[in-house]
Amino acid sequence: MEFRYDTRDLRFIVKEWLPSEEVFACERFRDNFSLDDVDLYLNEGYKIAREVVYPINGPGDRIGARLENGVVTPAPGYADVYRFLQANGWGSSSECIQIEGGMPLILYKMIHEMNTAACPAITSYIKLTSGAANLIIRFGTEQDKALFLPKMLSGDWQGTMCLTEPNAGSDVGDITTRACPAADPRICRIQGTKAFITGGDAGICENTIHMVLARPEGGAPGSPGIGLYLVPKIWVNEDGSLGRPNDVATLTLEHKMGLKAQATALLGFGENDACFGIRMGPPPDEQGRSQGLAMMFHMMNESRIGTGHNANTQAAVAYAFASQYARERIQGRPFGVRDTGRVPIVEHEDVRRMLLDMKAHTEGIRAMIFKGFYYLDLQAHSADRAKAKACGALAEIYTPLVKCYASETSLPLIAGAIQILGGVGYTTEYPVEQYLRDSKILSIWEGTSFIHAMDLVNRKMRMNDGVPFADWMRAIDAFIQENRNAAGFAPEMGNLAKGFACVKTLKELYDSWYADLAEKRRLIPLNAVKTLFVCAQVQVAECLLEQALIAGHKLDELPDGDHERTFYAGKIAAARYYLNQILPQAFVQTEIIRNEDRIVLEVPEEALVVS
């Protein structure tokens, strides 16, 4: 099937919905970017996604990355496409905002989204290199920047993030990788094993720059004692040339359900006691505390938002393929109509339901994601520092909503696309089944859904005395109050008000549980994921209604027969569907949570285990 993607919705988000001029007017961007550039970037980016990136997706899935005799062979075309994107400004040099040429997130992420839709396995390599480069920009010395950034941004080298170990996954504070002193106070010997490292050895570049968490000698126990170290696969000499191998061994590549062309490695550091890393940031303090995990979180938070974005993008491209097929597949006759010919399946009621369900979810989640990018842009670059701080706090609230809700929702959406294709959707002849396999990991990557739900209810609801969460709620309530009498949207506004009341109820409920920890402690994690879903559904609903109001005004202005009327009518239909058929799920979940049912806590452990 031909690769197609909805660039019109991307244009709508940046040019008609978000106040993007505020971002482009920031001193960092105003001389290089404007709204007038959006179409140019989108058109060229879409062409590259279709003609350069998409052709490697299917073959990469079938052939995969391979490890033989300690050497990784990438899937066909991956090294060339990675280098093309990086060398031509469609990759890390555009995503690393603090360097010349860095784009606003609201612009760059549109391009990244199209490339991810075309081939999810290649764009994580770029994202990880961007994250590693940003850590060097933030915390490296001038010498570090000079030695590593040019080659990383050109595509000659790539970057990774090395946290997980075989016996320490989400509990990062229990890692055992060590950093021992060497002659130079900034250089340490690194010894340990890291597991499930995306791009740990992709075979696409001449060098790989690992950002490794390790505990320095005398480091405090747990997370506070962890340091961050830059560990090249091949040591880089002071003149920038490549030196000796740095005792980083690829022990195996994981055999995975999806993303088969994306090399996921088990890495051994210092098996011959000859692996060296450069410390990022200051040395440990007198109590043995380091800032490694805090520094890595700059990369992790970017990756968490990116993981949710990745998931929704795969659902969106699956929807695009399903919609093509629904118009082309002739099967069945209209219900209750005799003596008529067969029709495209898009005319059947249940197929239309599934298509609108995919449209409403993917457009609504995309809107939430890009509003988060808008806040991040202003946090980093607005001259109004009070506004920047407020936007940063809102972005922190959005992060768990985006990561968890988008990654969990993508799976049933892609399954719906397979359902529309019917039997052929279950075959490898069509690309949709690959997106289902490729996307499942995204609810696990960068922290499981439960971890992000606990981040919401245990931290984001309560941080800074609850002020940022209250500000987030206040923004939704302000929209409701301002538009409660919007013509033509009374049922939808009424449901949004009910959804907002659910959020208020859950916030009060959690406050009461924290006040009575002796009795209610276990209810907090038990209901965390449900609570996050309620908050995310209300946020998505508000975004869709904002867009629908704009679309309604546009329809009033456009003459009959204008080709744009269909787009705006679709925006309104997506909002009505989500507000009236999806958001009410939040009402039910809120009532379930209020009931404080304890059966999960009371069932005997033995009853849960198949023996």
Backbone torsions as a table, in degrees:
resi	resn	phi	psi	omega
1	MET	NA	150.6	-179.1
2	GLU	-74.7	136.9	177.9
3	PHE	-74.6	124.0	175.6
4	ARG	-134.2	151.4	178.6
5	TYR	-146.4	153.2	-173.1
6	ASP	-84.9	81.4	177.9
7	THR	-74.1	-21.2	-179.2
8	ARG	-64.4	-39.4	179.1
9	ASP	-68.2	-35.4	176.1
10	LEU	-62.5	-42.3	177.7
11	ARG	-62.3	-42.7	-179.8
12	PHE	-59.2	-43.8	-177.6
13	ILE	-59.6	-47.5	-172.4
14	VAL	-86.6	-32.1	-173.0
15	LYS	-99.4	-20.2	-174.7
16	GLU	-123.9	-28.9	-173.8
17	TRP	-100.0	-64.5	-178.5
18	LEU	-69.6	147.1	173.4
19	PRO	-77.6	65.2	-171.1
20	SER	-64.7	-24.7	179.8
21	GLU	-56.3	-31.2	180.0
22	GLU	-63.6	-36.2	178.0
23	VAL	-74.0	-48.7	-178.3
24	PHE	-64.0	-23.0	179.0
25	ALA	-81.3	-10.5	178.1
26	CYS	-61.2	145.1	-176.4
27	GLU	-53.7	-35.4	-177.6
28	ARG	-62.0	-28.5	-171.3
29	PHE	-118.5	-18.0	-163.9
30	ARG	-64.4	-24.7	179.7
31	ASP	-87.0	-7.9	-173.5
32	ASN	-122.6	-22.7	-174.4
33	PHE	-137.8	150.6	175.0
34	SER	-156.1	173.1	177.2
35	LEU	-60.1	-28.9	180.0
36	ASP	-65.2	-18.8	-178.8
37	ASP	-83.8	-15.7	-169.0
38	VAL	-59.9	-48.4	-177.7
39	ASP	-62.1	-40.0	-179.6
40	LEU	-61.3	-49.3	-179.5
41	TYR	-64.7	-42.5	-178.4
42	LEU	-65.8	-42.3	-179.1
43	ASN	-63.5	-45.9	-179.4
44	GLU	-69.8	-40.1	178.7
45	GLY	-62.9	-39.6	178.9
46	TYR	-65.6	-40.0	177.9
47	LYS	-61.5	-43.4	-180.0
48	ILE	-66.0	-42.3	179.0
49	ALA	-59.1	-42.0	-177.4
50	ARG	-74.0	-44.3	-168.5
51	GLU	-95.6	-26.7	-175.9
52	VAL	-106.1	-46.3	-170.5
53	VAL	-87.5	-48.2	-174.6
54	TYR	-58.9	-36.3	-178.1
55	PRO	-60.0	-21.6	-179.4
56	ILE	-88.8	-7.2	-171.5
57	ASN	-68.1	-56.1	-178.2
58	GLY	-63.2	-51.9	177.5
59	PRO	-58.5	-37.4	178.6
60	GLY	-62.5	-39.3	178.5
61	ASP	-66.1	-39.3	-177.5
62	ARG	-73.7	-37.8	-173.9
63	ILE	-95.4	-43.5	177.3
64	GLY	73.1	174.8	173.1
65	ALA	-87.0	144.6	-175.8
66	ARG	-130.2	144.9	175.7
67	LEU	-115.6	118.8	179.2
68	GLU	-136.4	124.7	179.0
69	ASN	54.7	38.9	176.8
70	GLY	80.0	3.3	-177.7
71	VAL	-116.9	131.8	179.3
72	VAL	-92.4	129.6	172.7
73	THR	-106.5	117.7	-178.9
74	PRO	-73.1	163.1	174.0
75	ALA	-62.0	154.2	-176.6
76	PRO	-56.6	132.2	175.0
77	GLY	86.7	-13.4	-173.5
78	TYR	-67.2	-42.1	179.4
79	ALA	-64.0	-41.2	-178.7
80	ASP	-67.5	-43.3	-178.5
81	VAL	-68.8	-41.1	177.3
82	TYR	-58.0	-48.1	-178.6
83	ARG	-65.0	-39.5	179.6
84	PHE	-61.1	-49.4	-177.9
85	LEU	-63.5	-42.5	-178.8
86	GLN	-70.8	-43.1	-174.9
87	ALA	-72.5	-24.5	-175.2
88	ASN	-104.0	15.1	171.7
89	GLY	83.5	14.3	178.6
90	TRP	-101.5	10.3	-174.7
91	GLY	-127.8	-128.4	-169.2
92	SER	-65.0	-32.6	-178.9
93	SER	-65.9	-23.6	175.6
94	SER	-88.3	-28.7	-177.4
95	GLU	-83.3	-27.0	178.0
96	CYS	-80.0	94.5	-166.6
97	ILE	-66.4	-28.5	-173.4
98	GLN	-81.2	9.5	175.6
99	ILE	-116.3	163.3	-180.0
100	GLU	-59.8	130.7	-179.4
101	GLY	95.6	-11.8	179.0
102	GLY	-61.9	132.2	-176.1
103	MET	-90.8	156.2	166.2
104	PRO	-58.5	146.7	179.7
105	LEU	-59.1	-38.6	-177.3
106	ILE	-64.5	-20.0	175.6
107	LEU	-94.1	-49.9	-176.9
108	TYR	-62.4	-39.4	-174.4
109	LYS	-67.8	-20.6	172.6
110	MET	-66.6	-43.2	179.3
111	ILE	-67.6	-44.8	178.6
112	HIS	-60.3	-37.7	179.5
113	GLU	-62.6	-44.3	-179.4
114	MET	-65.4	-40.0	178.3
115	ASN	-68.0	-35.7	176.5
116	THR	-66.7	-39.8	176.0
117	ALA	-60.8	-37.5	-178.5
118	ALA	-73.2	-35.7	-179.1
119	CYS	-161.7	92.8	-177.8
120	PRO	-60.4	-27.3	-174.4
121	ALA	-73.1	-22.2	-176.6
122	ILE	-89.8	-32.5	-171.1
123	THR	-75.5	-22.6	175.3
124	SER	-65.4	-32.7	175.0
125	TYR	-59.8	-42.5	180.0
126	ILE	-68.0	-44.2	-178.6
127	LYS	-61.2	-41.9	179.9
128	LEU	-67.5	-38.4	176.7
129	THR	-64.1	-40.5	176.8
130	SER	-61.0	-44.3	-179.3
131	GLY	-63.1	-44.4	178.6
132	ALA	-63.9	-41.2	178.8
133	ALA	-63.6	-40.4	179.1
134	ASN	-65.0	-33.0	175.8
135	LEU	-65.7	-40.1	177.9
136	ILE	-66.3	-40.0	178.2
137	ILE	-61.5	-41.5	-177.2
138	ARG	-76.1	-42.6	-165.2
139	PHE	-122.5	-6.2	179.7
140	GLY	-83.4	163.7	174.2
141	THR	-79.5	172.3	177.1
142	GLU	-62.2	-35.2	177.4
143	GLN	-65.6	-41.0	176.8
144	ASP	-58.7	-45.3	-178.4
145	LYS	-63.0	-43.1	-179.0
146	ALA	-66.7	-36.7	-177.1
147	LEU	-75.1	-38.1	-167.1
148	PHE	-108.9	-36.4	-171.7
149	LEU	-64.3	-45.8	-177.0
150	PRO	-56.6	-44.3	-178.6
151	LYS	-71.6	-32.9	178.7
152	MET	-71.1	-40.7	-177.0
153	LEU	-77.2	-21.3	179.3
154	SER	-82.7	-16.2	-176.6
155	GLY	98.2	-1.8	177.3
156	ASP	-70.6	-36.3	179.2
157	TRP	-122.4	158.8	175.6
158	GLN	-123.2	170.8	-180.0
159	GLY	-126.0	156.6	176.8
160	THR	-137.9	171.5	176.3
161	MET	-124.5	119.1	-174.1
162	CYS	-116.4	95.5	177.8
163	LEU	-111.9	-57.5	-168.2
164	THR	-64.8	141.9	174.2
165	GLU	-125.4	162.8	-177.7
166	PRO	-53.4	-33.6	-178.8
167	ASN	-114.5	15.8	178.6
168	ALA	-148.6	97.1	179.0
169	GLY	-95.7	-98.6	179.1
170	SER	-66.4	-25.7	178.1
171	ASP	-84.5	70.4	-173.6
172	VAL	-59.3	-29.8	-177.9
173	GLY	-62.7	-12.6	-179.3
174	ASP	-97.5	13.1	-178.9
175	ILE	-62.7	152.6	-178.8
176	THR	-115.7	-4.0	176.9
177	THR	-59.6	133.8	-173.2
178	ARG	-113.0	151.7	173.0
179	ALA	-123.9	111.6	-175.8
180	CYS	-106.1	145.9	-175.7
181	PRO	-60.4	145.3	170.9
182	ALA	-121.7	-170.9	-175.7
183	ALA	-63.4	-44.3	178.1
184	ASP	-80.9	128.6	-176.0
185	PRO	-62.4	-21.3	178.6
186	ARG	-91.4	-7.1	-176.9
187	ILE	-111.9	133.4	-179.4
188	CYS	-127.8	154.4	169.6
189	ARG	-80.2	132.0	-177.6
190	ILE	-108.6	131.2	177.4
191	GLN	-137.7	126.4	177.8
192	GLY	161.0	-177.6	-178.8
193	THR	-128.6	136.1	177.7
194	LYS	-121.2	136.8	-173.6
195	ALA	-116.7	154.7	176.5
196	PHE	55.7	45.3	-177.6
197	ILE	-91.8	108.5	178.6
198	THR	-63.7	127.0	-178.9
199	GLY	68.7	15.3	-177.9
200	GLY	-55.9	-33.1	170.0
201	ASP	-152.9	91.3	-174.4
202	ALA	-88.5	-18.2	-179.1
203	GLY	73.5	16.0	-175.4
204	ILE	-105.7	-11.9	-175.7
205	CYS	-133.3	162.7	-179.6
206	GLU	-77.3	-16.4	177.7
207	ASN	-152.0	152.0	177.9
208	THR	-125.7	131.5	-178.3
209	ILE	-106.1	106.8	-178.3
210	HIS	-90.1	133.9	170.3
211	MET	-101.4	109.4	-165.6
212	VAL	-114.9	130.5	170.2
213	LEU	-85.8	129.9	179.3
214	ALA	-151.3	157.4	-179.3
215	ARG	-97.9	118.3	179.2
216	PRO	-70.2	162.2	178.5
217	GLU	-58.2	129.1	-178.7
218	GLY	79.8	9.5	-178.5
219	GLY	-67.4	145.2	178.6
220	ALA	-62.8	153.8	178.1
221	PRO	-68.4	157.3	176.7
222	GLY	73.4	-166.7	-175.4
223	SER	-59.5	-36.9	-177.2
224	PRO	-62.2	-21.9	-176.3
225	GLY	-91.0	5.6	-174.0
226	ILE	-88.3	134.9	174.9
227	GLY	-107.3	169.1	179.3
228	LEU	-119.7	132.5	-174.1
229	TYR	-133.8	137.8	175.0
230	LEU	-89.5	117.3	-174.0
231	VAL	-124.6	102.0	177.0
232	PRO	-72.8	146.0	172.3
233	LYS	-63.8	-40.2	173.6
234	ILE	-119.2	128.7	-176.9
235	TRP	-60.9	143.1	-179.6
236	VAL	-107.2	122.0	-179.8
237	ASN	-71.4	166.2	-176.8
238	GLU	-62.6	-24.1	178.4
239	ASP	-89.0	4.5	178.5
240	GLY	91.9	-7.0	179.2
241	SER	-78.2	158.7	178.5
242	LEU	-81.4	136.5	-179.6
243	GLY	-106.7	-129.7	-175.2
244	ARG	-84.0	157.3	169.4
245	PRO	-58.2	143.8	-170.0
246	ASN	-103.7	30.3	174.2
247	ASP	56.2	43.4	172.0
248	VAL	-112.3	113.7	-174.0
249	ALA	-109.4	135.7	172.6
250	THR	-86.9	108.6	-174.3
251	LEU	-82.1	-35.7	176.6
252	THR	-165.2	159.9	166.7
253	LEU	-106.9	136.2	-178.2
254	GLU	-71.7	143.4	174.1
255	HIS	-95.8	114.9	-164.0
256	LYS	-118.2	163.7	175.6
257	MET	-65.5	-40.4	-178.2
258	GLY	-144.7	-171.5	-177.3
259	LEU	46.6	47.0	-174.3
260	LYS	-68.1	-26.3	178.8
261	ALA	-83.4	-8.9	179.7
262	GLN	-93.4	111.4	-175.1
263	ALA	-69.9	121.2	176.8
264	THR	-115.1	115.2	-165.2
265	ALA	-113.2	150.7	163.2
266	LEU	-98.2	118.5	-172.3
267	LEU	-112.9	138.2	172.8
268	GLY	-109.0	126.2	179.7
269	PHE	-109.1	123.5	171.5
270	GLY	75.6	31.2	178.2
271	GLU	-63.2	-25.6	177.4
272	ASN	-108.4	17.2	179.6
273	ASP	58.0	34.7	-178.3
274	ALA	-132.4	30.6	177.4
275	CYS	-106.1	129.9	-177.0
276	PHE	-124.6	142.8	177.6
277	GLY	-130.6	152.3	179.2
278	ILE	-99.5	123.7	-178.3
279	ARG	-67.5	132.4	171.2
280	MET	-93.4	137.3	176.9
281	GLY	77.6	-169.7	-175.2
282	PRO	-75.7	162.7	175.6
283	PRO	-70.7	169.6	177.3
284	PRO	-59.6	149.3	177.5
285	ASP	-82.5	-171.8	-175.0
286	GLU	-64.6	-23.5	178.3
287	GLN	-91.6	6.0	-180.0
288	GLY	78.3	19.3	-179.5
289	ARG	-93.2	135.0	177.6
290	SER	-118.5	171.2	-178.4
291	GLN	-108.8	18.3	-173.6
292	GLY	-58.5	-48.9	-177.5
293	LEU	-67.9	-37.9	177.5
294	ALA	-63.0	-40.1	177.5
295	MET	-66.9	-43.6	-179.6
296	MET	-63.0	-29.1	-179.3
297	PHE	-63.8	-24.1	173.5
298	HIS	-60.2	-40.2	178.4
299	MET	-75.9	-40.1	-176.7
300	MET	-66.3	-40.7	-178.9
301	ASN	-65.9	-39.7	173.6
302	GLU	-59.2	-43.1	-177.6
303	SER	-68.7	-32.4	179.9
304	ARG	-66.9	-45.3	176.2
305	ILE	-64.3	-42.0	179.1
306	GLY	-62.8	-32.1	179.0
307	THR	-67.5	-43.3	174.9
308	GLY	-63.3	-38.9	177.9
309	HIS	-63.4	-43.7	177.2
310	ASN	-56.4	-47.3	-177.4
311	ALA	-62.2	-47.6	-178.7
312	ASN	-66.2	-33.2	178.0
313	THR	-63.4	-41.4	179.0
314	GLN	-67.3	-36.2	174.9
315	ALA	-65.1	-39.0	-178.9
316	ALA	-66.3	-40.3	-180.0
317	VAL	-73.8	-32.0	173.7
318	ALA	-62.6	-41.2	175.3
319	TYR	-61.0	-41.2	179.6
320	ALA	-61.7	-44.2	177.8
321	PHE	-64.7	-41.9	-179.3
322	ALA	-64.3	-38.2	-179.6
323	SER	-68.1	-36.9	174.5
324	GLN	-60.0	-49.1	-176.3
325	TYR	-62.7	-38.8	-177.1
326	ALA	-63.7	-29.4	178.3
327	ARG	-83.0	-24.1	-175.7
328	GLU	-94.1	-28.2	-175.2
329	ARG	-80.3	117.4	178.6
330	ILE	-96.9	119.0	-178.8
331	GLN	-166.2	134.9	175.5
332	GLY	78.5	169.7	-179.2
333	ARG	-124.8	157.9	-179.0
334	PRO	-58.0	140.6	-179.0
335	PHE	-62.1	128.6	174.5
336	GLY	79.1	5.4	-179.2
337	VAL	-110.0	123.7	-178.8
338	ARG	-95.5	160.4	171.0
339	ASP	54.0	48.8	176.4
340	THR	-135.4	163.0	-177.6
341	GLY	-81.1	172.4	176.7
342	ARG	-70.2	157.1	-174.2
343	VAL	-131.6	160.5	171.7
344	PRO	-59.8	143.8	-175.0
345	ILE	-66.6	-14.6	176.1
346	VAL	-62.8	-16.9	179.2
347	GLU	-84.2	-9.6	-179.5
348	HIS	-82.7	140.3	-170.7
349	GLU	-58.5	-45.7	-174.5
350	ASP	-72.5	-31.2	174.8
351	VAL	-65.9	-41.3	177.5
352	ARG	-62.5	-38.2	177.3
353	ARG	-61.0	-46.6	-178.1
354	MET	-65.7	-39.4	179.4
355	LEU	-65.3	-43.5	-179.9
356	LEU	-69.0	-32.6	175.8
357	ASP	-62.0	-44.3	178.3
358	MET	-66.3	-42.4	-179.5
359	LYS	-61.9	-48.9	-176.6
360	ALA	-63.5	-44.9	-179.3
361	HIS	-66.2	-49.9	-174.6
362	THR	-67.8	-38.0	178.4
363	GLU	-70.8	-38.1	179.8
364	GLY	-69.0	-42.9	178.5
365	ILE	-67.8	-39.3	175.7
366	ARG	-58.7	-41.1	179.2
367	ALA	-61.9	-45.3	177.7
368	MET	-59.4	-42.5	-178.4
369	ILE	-62.7	-47.2	-176.3
370	PHE	-73.5	-26.2	171.7
371	LYS	-65.7	-36.2	174.8
372	GLY	-63.0	-42.4	177.0
373	PHE	-63.6	-38.6	177.1
374	TYR	-58.9	-44.6	178.2
375	TYR	-64.1	-40.2	179.6
376	LEU	-65.0	-39.6	177.1
377	ASP	-60.2	-45.3	-178.7
378	LEU	-72.0	-35.0	176.5
379	GLN	-56.9	-42.7	-174.8
380	ALA	-83.3	-24.7	-165.5
381	HIS	-132.3	-6.5	179.9
382	SER	-69.7	138.9	176.4
383	ALA	-73.6	-21.5	176.3
384	ASP	-82.8	95.6	-171.4
385	ARG	-68.1	-27.7	175.7
386	ALA	-66.6	-42.6	177.6
387	LYS	-66.5	-39.5	178.7
388	ALA	-59.1	-42.4	179.9
389	LYS	-65.2	-41.7	179.5
390	ALA	-65.2	-39.8	178.6
391	CYS	-66.0	-37.7	177.5
392	GLY	-62.9	-40.0	178.6
393	ALA	-65.9	-40.6	177.4
394	LEU	-64.4	-39.9	178.0
395	ALA	-61.5	-35.0	177.5
396	GLU	-64.5	-36.9	176.8
397	ILE	-66.6	-39.9	-177.5
398	TYR	-66.7	-31.0	-170.9
399	THR	-56.1	-54.3	179.0
400	PRO	-66.5	-32.1	178.1
401	LEU	-62.3	-47.5	-179.2
402	VAL	-63.6	-50.8	-173.2
403	LYS	-63.0	-50.0	-173.9
404	CYS	-75.3	-53.3	-173.5
405	TYR	-65.1	-42.5	-178.9
406	ALA	-65.6	-43.6	-176.3
407	SER	-72.1	-35.8	178.1
408	GLU	-73.1	-34.4	-176.2
409	THR	-77.9	-27.0	-175.8
410	SER	-61.2	-34.1	-175.4
411	LEU	-64.0	-54.2	177.4
412	PRO	-64.0	-29.6	177.9
413	LEU	-66.3	-45.8	179.1
414	ILE	-67.4	-36.7	175.1
415	ALA	-60.9	-35.4	175.8
416	GLY	-64.5	-37.0	177.1
417	ALA	-64.2	-41.5	176.6
418	ILE	-61.9	-40.4	-179.9
419	GLN	-60.2	-39.5	179.1
420	ILE	-65.5	-39.0	177.6
421	LEU	-72.1	-16.3	179.0
422	GLY	69.3	-142.9	-176.1
423	GLY	-58.6	-37.2	-179.1
424	VAL	-69.3	-22.9	177.4
425	GLY	-66.5	-21.4	179.8
426	TYR	-88.0	-4.3	179.7
427	THR	-99.9	163.3	178.0
428	THR	-83.2	1.7	177.0
429	GLU	-65.3	-30.0	179.2
430	TYR	-113.6	150.2	-170.2
431	PRO	-81.0	-5.1	-169.3
432	VAL	-68.0	-38.3	-178.9
433	GLU	-62.1	-30.0	178.2
434	GLN	-64.4	-39.1	-179.6
435	TYR	-65.0	-33.4	176.6
436	LEU	-64.5	-45.0	179.1
437	ARG	-67.6	-41.3	-177.6
438	ASP	-66.6	-30.1	-171.4
439	SER	-87.9	-17.0	-173.8
440	LYS	-61.0	-36.1	-177.1
441	ILE	-62.3	-20.5	-171.3
442	LEU	-71.8	-18.0	173.0
443	SER	-82.0	-5.4	179.8
444	ILE	-110.6	-42.0	178.9
445	TRP	-50.8	146.0	172.6
446	GLU	54.9	34.3	179.5
447	GLY	101.2	129.8	-179.7
448	THR	-65.7	168.7	179.7
449	SER	-58.9	-39.0	179.6
450	PHE	-63.7	-40.0	179.4
451	ILE	-59.4	-41.9	-178.9
452	HIS	-75.2	-31.4	174.8
453	ALA	-65.5	-40.7	176.0
454	MET	-67.9	-33.1	174.5
455	ASP	-60.0	-38.3	179.3
456	LEU	-68.4	-53.7	-170.8
457	VAL	-82.4	-25.2	-176.9
458	ASN	-96.5	-23.7	-177.1
459	ARG	-121.4	-59.4	-171.1
460	LYS	-64.8	-36.2	176.9
461	MET	-65.5	-25.7	-167.4
462	ARG	-113.7	-11.9	-173.8
463	MET	-66.2	147.8	-179.4
464	ASN	50.6	46.6	179.0
465	ASP	59.6	26.8	176.2
466	GLY	79.5	7.2	-175.7
467	VAL	-66.3	-48.6	-179.7
468	PRO	-59.7	-41.3	179.0
469	PHE	-65.6	-38.9	176.7
470	ALA	-63.5	-38.1	177.5
471	ASP	-65.1	-39.9	177.0
472	TRP	-61.7	-45.8	178.0
473	MET	-62.8	-39.9	-177.5
474	ARG	-64.3	-35.6	179.3
475	ALA	-65.1	-40.7	178.1
476	ILE	-67.4	-44.0	-179.7
477	ASP	-62.8	-38.5	179.4
478	ALA	-62.3	-40.5	177.3
479	PHE	-62.7	-42.2	-179.8
480	ILE	-63.1	-46.6	-177.6
481	GLN	-64.7	-38.4	-177.3
482	GLU	-71.4	-28.5	-171.4
483	ASN	-121.7	15.8	-174.6
484	ARG	-62.8	-22.6	-179.9
485	ASN	-106.5	20.4	-179.9
486	ALA	-59.2	127.3	-175.4
487	ALA	-61.8	130.6	174.6
488	GLY	87.7	-2.8	-176.4
489	PHE	-126.5	28.3	-177.1
490	ALA	-60.6	-47.0	179.9
491	PRO	-62.9	-39.8	-177.7
492	GLU	-68.5	-42.6	178.2
493	MET	-65.3	-36.0	177.3
494	GLY	-63.2	-41.7	178.7
495	ASN	-68.4	-36.0	177.3
496	LEU	-64.6	-39.2	177.0
497	ALA	-62.5	-39.3	176.8
498	LYS	-65.1	-40.6	178.2
499	GLY	-62.8	-41.5	178.6
500	PHE	-64.5	-37.3	176.3
501	ALA	-62.5	-33.4	176.1
502	CYS	-63.9	-43.1	178.5
503	VAL	-61.2	-44.6	178.0
504	LYS	-59.9	-42.2	179.3
505	THR	-61.9	-44.7	-178.4
506	LEU	-68.0	-37.6	176.7
507	LYS	-61.7	-44.8	178.9
508	GLU	-65.3	-37.7	179.9
509	LEU	-64.8	-44.8	178.9
510	TYR	-65.5	-37.9	175.9
511	ASP	-58.8	-40.8	-179.1
512	SER	-70.0	-35.5	178.3
513	TRP	-66.5	-41.8	177.7
514	TYR	-66.1	-30.4	178.6
515	ALA	-74.4	-16.8	-178.8
516	ASP	-128.6	57.1	-174.8
517	LEU	-61.8	-30.7	-177.8
518	ALA	-60.6	-36.4	-177.0
519	GLU	-101.2	-31.9	-168.9
520	LYS	-111.7	6.3	-173.2
521	ARG	-51.6	-46.5	-172.4
522	ARG	-75.7	-16.0	175.7
523	LEU	-69.0	-24.6	-177.0
524	ILE	-63.2	-56.9	177.1
525	PRO	-71.6	-30.0	-177.3
526	LEU	-58.5	-37.6	-174.1
527	ASN	-105.9	10.3	-172.8
528	ALA	-65.2	-47.2	-176.6
529	VAL	-65.6	-42.0	177.1
530	LYS	-58.5	-43.0	-178.6
531	THR	-64.6	-41.7	177.5
532	LEU	-60.5	-42.2	179.7
533	PHE	-60.3	-41.3	178.3
534	VAL	-60.7	-47.7	-179.7
535	CYS	-62.0	-43.3	-178.7
536	ALA	-66.7	-41.0	179.9
537	GLN	-64.7	-37.8	176.6
538	VAL	-66.1	-41.0	179.3
539	GLN	-65.6	-44.2	177.8
540	VAL	-61.4	-42.8	-179.9
541	ALA	-60.7	-42.0	179.6
542	GLU	-64.1	-41.9	178.1
543	CYS	-60.9	-44.7	-179.1
544	LEU	-64.4	-37.7	178.4
545	LEU	-69.2	-38.7	174.1
546	GLU	-55.0	-46.2	-178.8
547	GLN	-67.2	-38.5	-178.7
548	ALA	-64.5	-37.2	178.1
549	LEU	-63.0	-41.3	176.7
550	ILE	-63.5	-44.5	-179.3
551	ALA	-61.4	-38.4	178.3
552	GLY	-62.0	-42.7	177.2
553	HIS	-64.0	-38.8	179.0
554	LYS	-63.6	-41.7	179.7
555	LEU	-63.5	-35.4	177.9
556	ASP	-64.5	-28.4	-176.1
557	GLU	-88.9	-27.1	-172.0
558	LEU	-84.4	141.8	177.2
559	PRO	-73.0	157.3	174.7
560	ASP	-58.2	140.5	178.4
561	GLY	90.2	-10.6	177.5
562	ASP	-65.2	132.5	-174.4
563	HIS	-64.5	-20.1	-179.3
564	GLU	-76.8	-15.0	-178.3
565	ARG	-60.7	-35.6	-179.2
566	THR	-63.0	-41.4	-179.8
567	PHE	-61.7	-48.7	-176.5
568	TYR	-68.6	-36.0	175.1
569	ALA	-62.5	-36.4	177.0
570	GLY	-65.8	-37.2	177.6
571	LYS	-63.2	-41.0	179.6
572	ILE	-68.2	-41.9	179.1
573	ALA	-61.5	-41.2	179.0
574	ALA	-61.4	-43.1	179.8
575	ALA	-65.7	-45.9	-179.9
576	ARG	-60.1	-44.1	-178.8
577	TYR	-61.7	-48.9	-176.3
578	TYR	-65.4	-45.9	-177.1
579	LEU	-66.6	-33.5	-174.0
580	ASN	-98.0	-20.9	-175.8
581	GLN	-121.7	-19.4	178.9
582	ILE	-106.0	-49.2	-177.2
583	LEU	-56.9	-35.5	177.7
584	PRO	-57.7	-18.9	173.4
585	GLN	-58.8	-33.0	179.7
586	ALA	-65.2	-32.4	179.7
587	PHE	-65.8	-43.4	-179.0
588	VAL	-66.2	-45.8	-179.2
589	GLN	-61.8	-37.6	179.0
590	THR	-63.2	-41.0	178.9
591	GLU	-66.0	-39.1	177.2
592	ILE	-61.5	-44.1	-179.5
593	ILE	-65.1	-40.6	-179.7
594	ARG	-62.8	-27.7	-178.3
595	ASN	-71.1	-15.7	177.4
596	GLU	54.1	40.4	179.4
597	ASP	-63.8	135.3	-173.0
598	ARG	-114.8	15.4	-175.1
599	ILE	-60.4	-36.1	178.7
600	VAL	-62.1	-35.0	-178.4
601	LEU	-81.0	-27.0	-172.5
602	GLU	-94.3	-20.0	-178.8
603	VAL	-62.2	134.7	178.2
604	PRO	-59.1	138.6	-178.8
605	GLU	-56.1	-38.1	-178.5
606	GLU	-62.7	-29.1	-179.4
607	ALA	-71.6	-16.6	-178.9
608	LEU	-90.9	-9.4	-172.6
609	VAL	-111.0	128.4	175.6
610	VAL	-81.9	116.5	-175.5
611	SER	-116.3	NA	NA
